[in-house]
Every structure is written in structure tokens, then in C-alpha cells.
Amino acid sequence: TTLPDGSNIDAERFIDADRPFFQSQLHYTFNIQNHQLLLGTLQYWGNSEATDTTELLLSTANQSQRFPFAEQENDLDLRYESYYLQDLWRVNDWLSAEIAGYYDRIENGNVFNATEWVVENFNPRFGLIVTPTTRDTLRLAAFRYILPFIAPRLDPTDVAGLQVFRNSLEGSENTEYAFAWDHEWQDGFTTFNIFHLDKDSTDRIVVQEHEIERELSGQADGVELEHNQLLTDRIGLSGSYRYLKVDDDVDPLQGELSNVNRNEHLFKLGLRYVGPDGFFAGAGQILRCIDNKNSRPYETAAITDLEIGYQFPDKRGLASLKVFNVFDNTFNWVTDRLVLEGRQPAREVLFTVSLNF
């Protein structure tokens, strides 16, 4: 903002956030005839801490000065508890069933608004694994869960071999239906997967000094096809295609670019060589096409990766050199919230050495 005397005043905001936690988990596995039972519990205690500071910067022709404007410091308790019983039932030689019941309770909070809320529910899981032939496997699953706070855990994170936790907000209630088909060829492997996910999340915010509870929902649909093929004893080829549709409620308190609703096509192709003397090399190509449902234009990202390396005798270690985005292409790699990894819109070079003792 420019003042009448020609000086400028700007605001700068600094946020320092931390979330220490302690987690314990205990489960017990036992067998009864052709049933394998898993009984357990997970307990999480944590804190969400944040200091939010705003300073005013007054700039004139000769100097600039900083003035404290506002500071807010909050510390909220976080809690997650889960109790579960799972049955892995080997019905016969070609059919297996997985049945589980989870009671989940989460005490969540918004550290910047100093608000807290509780979500709890009984969440069932059901899955089938069918092997009609020695080369084919069919997997079917339906399950509901409350997405826990991000932390390692011991209990299974799949149902019938299908992933349970997909990206959504911590504390959200998610219901998913998924199907997969795996086929083993003489020198290759093909897998096909399709899923539908419904997401419901709750939070509490402060508007004009009043605390308001909000509910946001959304859904995601996806299809993925992947094939791996041995061309020779030393050369392997891999290719995959994924279609993803994301349609979430848009948070009116977030900026337009936080809207990641989209239709996405992702193509991958890879070639890898493993030599008899321990040397290996690989090349990969990625093409990602994103039809954004916001102010962003239609985007295409083409990325080429290369790798060379050497495996030490007796598998005592490995050295590799990887070059990501060889041609230094620029792009906008849109991801959902809480996705911690992505691709950089610049060339990356990574050299690693690992030793096994």
C-alpha cells in the first residue's frame, strides 16, 4: 500500500508450526483352522503447535522499518485411537476372504483457528481374492476408514492386496470400492485396477468471532493398466496408463489455485538393462496431461529420466547415477493436498552409494 507521502507499507506473515507425537501399537495374530485372526489396537498422542506472526514493513526512500502487528500462538492436543479385528479366511484353493472391523476415533483440530472436533465410527472392511487359473488373480474390496494422522503403523494397509489409504485430509471419512485383475504371462505380468472413492471431512473455523462447523465432500475415480515384459534375459520393458478424475468440494476459504479438481491422464514407459557384470542402465519417459477444473489452463508435462549404476559383487552395495528431467522441461506438477512427493520442473542429478554389511 502506498501512503500519501510516497512511502510504502507492506505486511509479512511468518508461520512456525510443529507437530510432535507419540504412537504405540499392539496386535496379536493367531490361527483357528483355516482362519488367521489379527486382533490389535493403535494409540496416537500428539500436539499441533503453531506461532503465527504478522509484521508491518514501512519503506521510504531512505530506509525501511519493521513494526510488530499481530501474533498468535496456539497448542492443540491431537488424539487417535483404533481397535480392530481382522479375519483372513482361506475358503479353498481358489478363494480367500478378508473381513475386518475397525472402531476409529480421532480428536482433530485446526491450530490456526484454535478449534477442535471429534470424528468416530465403526468401519468395516471386506475383500475377496479369486484365482480361477494358475496365471490369473482377481481382487475385489469394499471398505470404509477414517484417515489417521500421518505416522507409521503395523496393521495391514491393504484389503485383498488393494491399497486402503489414499490421499485425503487427515480425519476424513472415506469409503472405497476397488477391483483388480492380475495376469502372469510366460515372460511378463499385466495388472488392471479400477476404484471409486467417496470422501467426507469435517472441520471447525472461526468466522466473525463465531465457531462454525463445516462439512466438505468429494470423490475420486481411477483406472490403471500396467504391463511388465522381459524382452531378453537382460532387458525388461514396462509401460502403464492411469486415468484419474478428482471432484472435491471447493473450500471457499482457500485460493483458486488450491482447487485441484481435474481429469488426468498419465502415461509411463521404461526400459531397463541388467548386465552380467553388475552394471545396469535404464531410461524412462512420462507424459502427464491434466485438464484442470479451475483457472489453470490445460497442461502437459513430458519428462525423460536416465539411470546408470553398478551393483557390487555378492550384493554388498550399489552405486547409481540418476538424471531426472533430462531436457530440463518446465511444468506445473499438480497434486492433491498432503502429497509429499512430486516432480521438479527442472533437471535433477542424484548420485547415491549404499553399502550392505
SEDREN-35248 format. One record per residue (C-alpha): residue number from 1; residue in one letter; x, y, z. Coordinates in pm, whole numbers, plus 50000, padded with zeros to 5 digits. Layout:
BEGIN
 num residuo     x     y     z
 NUM       a     X     Y     Z
...
END
This chain:
BEGIN
 num residuo     x     y     z
   1       t 50000 50000 50000
   2       t 50133 50346 49905
   3       l 50077 50626 50158
   4       p 50015 50994 50062
   5       d 50377 51086 50145
   6       g 50505 50830 49892
   7       s 50617 50568 50141
   8       n 50505 50205 50113
   9       i 50366 49978 50382
  10       d 50354 49601 50341
  11       a 50260 49311 50565
  12       e 50472 48997 50608
  13       r 50342 48684 50775
  14       f 50562 48420 50941
  15       i 50431 48079 51049
  16       d 50629 47836 51265
  17       a 50449 47503 51303
  18       d 50543 47175 51468
  19       r 50360 46852 51549
  20       p 50540 46615 51786
  21       f 50367 46285 51859
  22       f 50396 45951 52035
  23       q 50237 45637 51895
  24       s 50206 45283 52023
  25       q 50056 44979 51857
  26       l 49993 44627 51975
  27       h 49844 44338 51785
  28       y 49819 43964 51825
  29       t 49799 43709 51543
  30       f 49663 43357 51590
  31       n 49520 43077 51374
  32       i 49198 42879 51403
  33       q 49179 42607 51138
  34       n 49183 42789 50800
  35       h 49135 43133 50961
  36       q 49417 43371 51051
  37       l 49292 43627 51302
  38       l 49451 43961 51386
  39       l 49346 44149 51700
  40       g 49501 44484 51779
  41       t 49491 44848 51877
  42       l 49672 45167 51777
  43       q 49706 45467 52009
  44       y 49833 45812 51900
  45       w 49900 46115 52120
  46       g 50024 46437 51964
  47       n 50029 46815 51972
  48       s 49973 47065 51695
  49       e 50175 47377 51773
  50       a 50191 47697 51568
  51       t 50308 48054 51607
  52       d 50155 48297 51356
  53       t 50327 48637 51342
  54       t 50247 48937 51120
  55       e 50483 49233 51085
  56       l 50436 49562 50901
  57       l 50721 49685 50680
  58       l 50733 50063 50628
  59       s 50959 50165 50339
  60       t 51064 50519 50250
  61       a 51316 50649 50002
  62       n 51596 50629 50259
  63       q 51513 50346 50497
  64       s 51275 50071 50597
  65       q 51142 49977 50940
  66       r 50958 49676 51082
  67       f 50675 49702 51334
  68       p 50502 49411 51515
  69       f 50137 49393 51414
  70       a 49987 49068 51544
  71       e 50099 48739 51697
  72       q 49900 48427 51776
  73       e 50035 48114 51943
  74       n 49822 47800 51974
  75       d 49885 47449 52105
  76       l 49620 47180 52049
  77       d 49608 46819 52168
  78       l 49561 46555 51898
  79       r 49440 46202 51967
  80       y 49370 45897 51753
  81       e 49269 45553 51872
  82       s 49180 45244 51672
  83       y 49067 44894 51775
  84       y 49043 44623 51514
  85       l 48977 44255 51446
  86       q 49063 44103 51108
  87       d 48997 43754 50973
  88       l 49194 43613 50678
  89       w 48990 43312 50568
  90       r 49130 43060 50321
  91       v 48799 42920 50193
  92       n 48952 42677 49941
  93       d 49235 42652 49689
  94       w 49096 42929 49464
  95       l 48913 43160 49706
  96       s 49024 43367 50005
  97       a 48821 43621 50202
  98       e 48925 43910 50428
  99       i 48680 44051 50681
 100       a 48768 44320 50932
 101       g 48600 44560 51172
 102       y 48767 44881 51294
 103       y 48646 45123 51557
 104       d 48825 45453 51494
 105       r 48809 45774 51694
 106       i 49005 46090 51617
 107       e 49029 46416 51812
 108       n 49130 46663 51541
 109       g 49193 47036 51541
 110       n 49268 47347 51338
 111       v 49568 47503 51508
 112       f 49532 47838 51329
 113       n 49168 47881 51438
 114       a 49221 47711 51778
 115       t 48920 47485 51714
 116       e 48874 47116 51794
 117       w 48629 46842 51694
 118       v 48584 46465 51719
 119       v 48508 46207 51449
 120       e 48434 45845 51537
 121       n 48278 45549 51359
 122       f 48273 45173 51316
 123       n 48441 45095 50985
 124       p 48406 44757 50811
 125       r 48641 44611 50551
 126       f 48569 44325 50312
 127       g 48778 44167 50039
 128       l 48789 43864 49810
 129       i 49083 43705 49628
 130       v 48985 43466 49349
 131       t 49238 43261 49150
 132       p 49038 43093 48870
 133       t 49361 42980 48696
 134       t 49726 42949 48795
 135       r 49801 43267 48597
 136       d 49504 43487 48694
 137       t 49412 43658 49019
 138       l 49100 43868 49076
 139       r 49076 44103 49374
 140       l 48762 44277 49497
 141       a 48741 44505 49801
 142       a 48499 44742 49974
 143       f 48599 44930 50287
 144       r 48550 45242 50496
 145       y 48808 45415 50716
 146       i 48894 45735 50896
 147       l 49225 45862 50759
 148       p 49459 45872 51062
 149       f 49734 46120 51136
 150       i 50037 46051 50918
 151       a 50260 45806 51108
 152       p 50396 45451 51061
 153       r 50168 45162 51157
 154       l 50183 44783 51181
 155       d 49835 44667 51085
 156       p 49762 44587 50719
 157       t 49722 44886 50488
 158       d 49556 44679 50216
 159       v 49241 44472 50173
 160       a 49279 44172 49943
 161       g 49602 44328 49821
 162       l 49433 44661 49734
 163       q 49560 44981 49894
 164       v 49347 45126 50175
 165       f 49478 45475 50246
 166       r 49455 45718 49955
 167       n 49529 46087 49968
 168       s 49268 46294 50152
 169       l 49252 46512 50462
 170       e 49350 46366 50797
 171       g 49038 46275 50989
 172       s 48822 46242 50679
 173       e 48581 45950 50645
 174       n 48643 45762 50322
 175       t 48453 45481 50150
 176       e 48614 45295 49862
 177       y 48526 45020 49617
 178       a 48808 44864 49415
 179       f 48871 44581 49170
 180       a 49195 44445 49026
 181       w 49294 44174 48779
 182       d 49648 44034 48764
 183       h 49766 43804 48483
 184       e 50104 43636 48459
 185       w 50236 43567 48110
 186       q 50528 43343 48024
 187       d 50768 43641 48023
 188       g 50554 43923 48157
 189       f 50294 44046 48402
 190       t 49981 44259 48350
 191       t 49766 44427 48613
 192       f 49443 44621 48576
 193       n 49287 44825 48857
 194       i 48974 45038 48893
 195       f 48845 45223 49201
 196       h 48583 45469 49327
 197       l 48640 45678 49642
 198       d 48393 45894 49839
 199       k 48542 46144 50087
 200       d 48375 46337 50370
 201       s 48566 46570 50601
 202       t 48466 46789 50895
 203       d 48635 47090 51048
 204       r 48556 47393 51263
 205       i 48654 47750 51176
 206       v 48603 48094 51332
 207       v 48401 48347 51131
 208       q 48333 48688 51289
 209       e 48421 48550 51633
 210       h 48175 48261 51596
 211       e 48283 47898 51569
 212       i 48125 47720 51271
 213       e 48136 47352 51178
 214       r 48182 47277 50810
 215       e 48150 46961 50605
 216       l 48326 46913 50272
 217       s 48285 46610 50049
 218       g 48430 46482 49726
 219       q 48503 46181 49516
 220       a 48777 46033 49301
 221       d 48762 45772 49026
 222       g 49057 45598 48870
 223       v 49161 45331 48620
 224       e 49513 45195 48584
 225       l 49669 44945 48344
 226       e 50031 44829 48376
 227       h 50240 44572 48190
 228       n 50595 44447 48252
 229       q 50771 44238 47989
 230       l 51106 44060 47967
 231       l 51238 44116 47614
 232       t 51554 43913 47678
 233       d 51725 43768 47982
 234       r 51886 44110 48038
 235       i 51636 44365 47908
 236       g 51295 44450 48053
 237       l 51021 44680 47924
 238       s 50745 44839 48134
 239       g 50450 45055 48038
 240       s 50147 45191 48219
 241       y 49847 45419 48178
 242       r 49639 45584 48454
 243       y 49322 45788 48433
 244       l 49222 45988 48740
 245       k 48919 46210 48796
 246       v 48907 46426 49111
 247       d 48589 46615 49202
 248       d 48601 46768 49552
 249       d 48404 47047 49714
 250       v 48597 47369 49670
 251       d 48694 47529 50001
 252       p 48574 47892 49977
 253       l 48840 48000 50228
 254       q 49122 47875 50005
 255       g 49257 48044 49694
 256       e 49151 47942 49345
 257       l 49476 47753 49285
 258       s 49404 47525 49583
 259       n 49126 47374 49371
 260       v 49288 47059 49229
 261       n 48978 46914 49064
 262       r 49086 46766 48734
 263       n 49077 46492 48473
 264       e 49424 46344 48441
 265       h 49596 46105 48200
 266       l 49937 45963 48295
 267       f 50150 45752 48058
 268       k 50477 45583 48158
 269       l 50726 45384 47952
 270       g 51050 45235 48081
 271       l 51339 45026 47950
 272       r 51599 44862 48176
 273       y 51915 44659 48114
 274       v 52096 44448 48375
 275       g 52438 44320 48274
 276       p 52612 44001 48390
 277       d 52899 44201 48543
 278       g 52681 44411 48776
 279       f 52634 44716 48555
 280       f 52279 44830 48481
 281       a 52112 45115 48294
 282       g 51761 45241 48244
 283       a 51555 45505 48068
 284       g 51203 45626 48140
 285       q 50952 45856 47977
 286       i 50650 46016 48146
 287       l 50368 46205 47977
 288       r 50108 46366 48201
 289       c 49806 46552 48062
 290       i 49589 46748 48308
 291       d 49252 46904 48230
 292       n 49219 47137 48529
 293       k 48879 47242 48661
 294       n 48999 47583 48779
 295       s 49171 47889 48636
 296       r 49477 47689 48527
 297       p 49496 47604 48155
 298       y 49519 47252 48015
 299       e 49869 47132 48099
 300       t 50104 46871 47956
 301       a 50426 46754 48125
 302       a 50679 46541 47935
 303       i 50969 46409 48144
 304       t 51265 46191 48046
 305       d 51475 46013 48311
 306       l 51804 45822 48278
 307       e 51996 45597 48518
 308       i 52324 45406 48517
 309       g 52473 45209 48802
 310       y 52679 44920 48931
 311       q 52594 44652 49185
 312       f 52894 44533 49389
 313       p 52975 44158 49395
 314       d 52775 43944 49639
 315       k 52523 44231 49661
 316       r 52746 44416 49906
 317       g 52633 44752 49780
 318       l 52519 44963 49491
 319       a 52623 45288 49323
 320       s 52394 45472 49084
 321       l 52369 45799 48896
 322       k 52020 45924 48809
 323       v 51928 46223 48595
 324       f 51564 46329 48628
 325       n 51401 46555 48370
 326       v 51699 46528 48134
 327       f 51577 46800 47898
 328       d 51508 47048 48180
 329       n 51141 47093 48089
 330       t 50921 47328 48292
 331       f 50571 47229 48401
 332       n 50324 47258 48687
 333       w 50304 46923 48866
 334       v 49958 46948 49027
 335       t 49900 46713 49321
 336       d 49633 46662 49584
 337       r 49677 46808 49930
 338       l 49913 46622 50164
 339       v 50105 46463 49876
 340       l 50463 46495 49996
 341       e 50640 46396 49674
 342       g 50620 46519 49317
 343       r 50835 46600 49016
 344       q 51051 46910 48995
 345       p 51018 47139 48689
 346       a 51396 47140 48646
 347       r 51679 46895 48581
 348       e 51789 46694 48885
 349       v 52107 46486 48924
 350       l 52129 46231 49205
 351       f 52429 46013 49286
 352       t 52388 45750 49557
 353       v 52606 45483 49714
 354       s 52467 45221 49950
 355       l 52666 44956 50134
 356       n 52536 44635 50289
 357       f 52710 44487 50594
END
